[in-house]
């Protein structure tokens, strides 16, 4: 899916003990980090990475707990899966590849990692492009019944272990297909939007260890990540931030993404695209064009 890209494996060192991050890198030019969402892997960028690599040195990792990266053990406070730890992983990966300052394009959970990275490591992040999310703290604070029904997994996955793990583990593939193919919830056209080779990678990586780690990701989001967000006070992301969301999806239906991101970032622009949640696979050309325009505008940021 990534012709011309080279695979990498990098060990990180974080307060929780670090992780083994695996991914792909290719292209030339200013560095660009692409982060995936749940329950996917870096493979979600396969329709955009090659075009971006014509202009940028593109790095496509699997987040800790997902894909081919390691699944570290957790802790009672879920700190190993906090976005602070996951962001530090990515800063160290980029440094190991020779990139001290870089652009970030990120979707879903990866965009939450990018948000924390831009706050904790402002010198590393040149600009951000975030796909189909609003800030974690604001989404939990302003959740409505309609959003809770559409994004039921947000609350199901935070239940104490091993309840969601056990239920998902009874038929992991059926759960994955239900979660990602439910157009009524995410506004997507169903499973047909996923290329067969990408879908095969997602399902191959949907192991018991990944299921548990992804639950920990959500448990962290509902607890320690909110504590970190609250501790930020009035501190906001300084990096220029592009926000794109699906006009058919739940985020734009139940929230005002621009207004909420302007509470968390100083320079925010953005718009809805005519798709659902999985924008990079449903509308790859539109996403690529928007990212290229944004990143090139802020090359000197």
C-alpha positions in Angstrom: 0.0 0.0 0.0 3.0 2.3 0.5 5.3 1.7 -2.5 8.7 3.3 -2.0 8.3 3.7 1.7 10.7 2.1 4.1 9.6 0.3 7.3 11.0 1.4 10.7 11.0 0.2 14.3 11.9 2.6 17.0 12.0 2.1 20.8 10.7 5.0 22.8 11.4 5.9 26.5 8.6 7.5 28.4 7.6 7.7 32.1 5.5 4.6 31.7 8.3 2.6 30.2 8.0 3.3 26.5 6.9 1.3 23.5 8.1 -0.2 20.2 6.7 2.0 17.5 6.6 0.5 14.0 5.7 2.3 10.8 6.7 3.5 7.4 8.5 6.5 6.0 9.0 7.9 2.5 9.2 10.9 0.3 11.3 14.0 0.6 11.0 17.6 1.8 9.9 19.1 5.1 8.8 16.4 7.6 5.2 15.4 8.1 3.8 13.0 10.7 0.5 11.2 10.0 -1.4 9.7 12.9 -4.3 7.3 12.6 -7.5 6.7 14.6 -9.5 3.9 16.2 -9.7 1.1 15.4 -7.3 1.5 12.5 -3.6 1.6 11.8 -1.3 3.8 9.8 -2.7 2.0 6.8 -5.6 4.5 6.8 -3.3 6.9 5.0 -2.5 4.7 2.0 -4.6 6.9 -0.4 -3.0 10.2 0.7 0.6 9.4 1.8 2.0 8.9 -1.7 0.7 12.3 -2.9 1.9 14.0 0.2 5.3 12.3 -0.2 5.8 14.2 -3.4 6.2 17.3 -1.2 7.1 16.1 2.3 9.1 13.5 4.1 6.1 11.5 5.4 6.2 9.4 8.5 3.3 7.0 9.1 3.5 5.1 12.4 1.1 2.9 14.2 0.3 4.4 17.6 1.2 2.4 20.7 -1.5 -0.2 21.4 -2.5 -0.3 17.7 -1.4 -2.0 14.5 2.1 -3.5 14.5 3.4 -1.3 17.4 3.7 -2.8 20.8 1.0 -2.9 23.4 2.5 -1.9 26.7 1.0 -3.0 30.0 -1.3 -0.5 31.6 -1.8 1.0 35.1 -4.7 1.8 37.4 -4.7 5.4 36.3 -4.4 4.4 32.6 -1.3 6.7 32.2 0.5 4.4 29.7 -2.3 5.2 27.3 -2.6 8.8 28.1 -2.3 11.1 25.1 0.7 12.6 26.9 2.6 9.3 26.7 1.4 8.6 23.2 2.5 12.1 22.1 6.0 11.6 23.6 6.3 8.4 21.6 5.8 10.3 18.4 8.1 13.2 19.3 10.8 10.6 20.0 10.1 8.7 16.8 10.4 11.8 14.7 13.7 12.8 16.5 15.1 9.3 15.8 14.3 9.8 12.1 16.1 13.2 12.2 13.0 15.4 12.4 13.0 17.9 15.3 10.2 20.1 14.0 7.4 18.9 11.7 3.8 19.2 10.5 1.2 16.8 11.8 -1.9 15.4 10.0 -4.1 13.4 12.3 -7.5 11.6 12.4 -9.7 10.6 15.3 -7.6 9.3 18.3 -4.4 10.3 16.5 -5.7 13.9 16.5 -6.1 13.8 20.2 -2.5 12.7 20.4 -1.6 15.6 18.1 -3.4 18.0 20.3 -1.5 17.0 23.4 1.8 16.9 21.4 1.3 20.5 20.3 0.8 21.6 23.9 3.5 19.6 25.6 6.1 20.0 22.7 5.3 23.3 21.0 8.8 23.5 19.6 8.3 20.3 17.7 4.9 21.0 16.0 5.0 23.4 13.0 1.3 23.1 12.1 -1.7 20.8 12.6 -4.4 19.3 10.4 -7.1 17.5 12.4 -9.7 15.3 10.9 -13.3 14.9 12.3 -12.8 15.5 16.0 -13.5 18.2 18.5 -11.4 18.5 21.7 -11.8 15.7 24.2 -12.7 17.8 27.2 -15.3 19.7 25.4 -16.9 16.7 23.7 -17.3 15.0 27.1 -18.6 18.1 28.7 -21.1 18.9 26.0 -22.3 15.4 25.2 -26.0 15.0 24.3 -28.2 12.0 24.1 -28.0 12.1 20.4 -24.2 12.1 20.3 -24.1 9.3 23.0 -26.3 7.1 20.8 -24.2 7.7 17.7 -20.8 7.4 19.5 -21.9 4.6 21.9 -18.4 3.1 21.8 -17.0 6.2 23.6 -18.8 5.0 26.7 -18.8 1.3 26.2 -15.0 1.1 25.8 -14.5 3.0 29.1 -16.2 0.3 31.2 -13.8 -1.5 33.6 -11.7 -4.3 32.2 -12.4 -6.9 31.2 -16.0 -6.2 30.3 -15.7 -4.6 26.9 -12.7 -6.7 26.0 -14.7 -9.9 26.7 -17.6 -8.8 24.7 -15.5 -7.6 21.7 -13.4 -10.7 22.0 -16.4 -13.0 21.4 -16.3 -11.9 17.7 -13.7 -9.3 17.1 -14.2 -9.0 13.3 -18.0 -8.6 13.7 -17.4 -5.8 16.2 -14.9 -4.0 13.9 -17.3 -4.2 10.9 -20.2 -3.0 13.0 -18.2 -0.1 14.5 -16.7 1.1 11.2 -19.5 0.2 8.8 -22.4 1.8 10.6 -23.2 4.7 8.4 -26.0 5.7 10.7 -23.5 6.6 13.3 -20.4 7.9 11.5 -22.0 9.1 8.2 -19.8 6.9 6.1 -21.0 4.9 3.1 -20.2 1.6 4.9 -17.4 -0.9 4.7 -17.1 -0.5 0.9 -15.0 2.7 1.4 -12.2 0.6 2.8 -9.7 -0.8 0.3 -9.5 -4.6 0.6 -5.8 -4.5 1.5 -6.4 -1.9 4.1 -9.3 -3.7 5.6 -7.2 -6.9 5.8 -4.5 -5.0 7.7 -7.0 -3.6 10.2 -8.6 -7.0 10.9 -5.2 -8.8 11.1 -4.1 -6.3 13.7 -7.3 -6.4 15.7 -5.9 -8.9 18.3 -6.9 -9.4 21.9 -3.9 -7.2 22.9 -4.9 -4.4 20.6 -8.5 -4.6 21.8 -7.4 -4.2 25.4 -4.9 -1.4 24.5 -7.6 0.5 22.6 -10.0 0.2 25.5 -7.2 1.7 27.7 -6.9 4.5 25.2 -10.5 5.4 25.8 -10.3 4.9 29.5 -7.4 7.3 29.6 -9.4 9.8 27.5 -12.2 9.8 30.0 -9.9 10.2 33.0 -6.3 11.2 33.0 -6.5 13.0 29.6 -9.3 15.2 30.9 -7.2 15.9 34.0 -4.4 17.0 31.7 -6.7 19.2 29.7 -8.2 20.8 32.8 -4.6 21.5 34.1 -3.9 23.4 30.9 -6.1 26.3 32.1 -6.0 29.0 29.5 -3.0 27.6 27.7 -3.8 27.0 24.0 -2.1 25.4 21.0 0.1 27.9 19.3 0.6 26.0 16.0 -1.7 27.0 13.1 -4.5 24.4 13.2 -6.7 23.2 10.3 -9.9 21.4 11.3 -11.8 19.3 8.8 -14.9 17.3 9.6 -17.4 15.2 7.7 -20.7 17.0 6.8 -22.5 13.7 7.2 -20.8 12.6 10.4 -21.7 12.9 14.1 -19.0 15.4 15.1 -20.4 18.2 12.9 -24.0 17.2 13.7 -23.7 17.4 17.4 -20.9 20.0 17.9 -19.4 23.2 16.5 -15.9 22.0 15.7 -14.5 25.4 14.9 -15.9 27.1 18.0 -14.7 24.3 20.3 -11.2 24.2 18.8 -10.9 27.9 19.2 -11.1 27.4 22.9 -8.1 25.2 22.7 -6.0 26.7 19.9 -5.0 30.2 19.0 -5.1 30.0 15.1 -7.9 27.8 13.8 -9.4 27.5 10.3 -11.5 24.8 8.8 -14.6 23.5 7.1 -16.8 20.5 6.5 -16.1 18.1 3.7 -18.9 16.2 2.0 -18.3 12.9 3.7 -18.4 10.9 6.9 -15.9 10.1 9.6 -13.3 8.3 7.6 -12.4 11.2 5.4 -8.9 10.2 4.4 -10.3 7.0 2.8 -13.6 8.4 1.6 -12.3 11.8 0.2 -8.5 11.3 -0.2 -8.1 13.9 -2.9 -9.9 16.6 -0.9 -8.0 15.8 2.3 -4.7 15.8 0.5 -5.5 19.1 -1.2 -6.5 20.7 2.1 -3.4 19.5 3.9 -1.0 20.6 1.2 -2.5 24.1 1.2 -2.4 24.4 4.9 1.1 23.0 5.4 2.6 25.0 2.6 1.0 28.2 4.0 2.6 27.6 7.4 6.0 26.2 6.2 7.8 28.9 8.2 5.7 28.6 11.3 
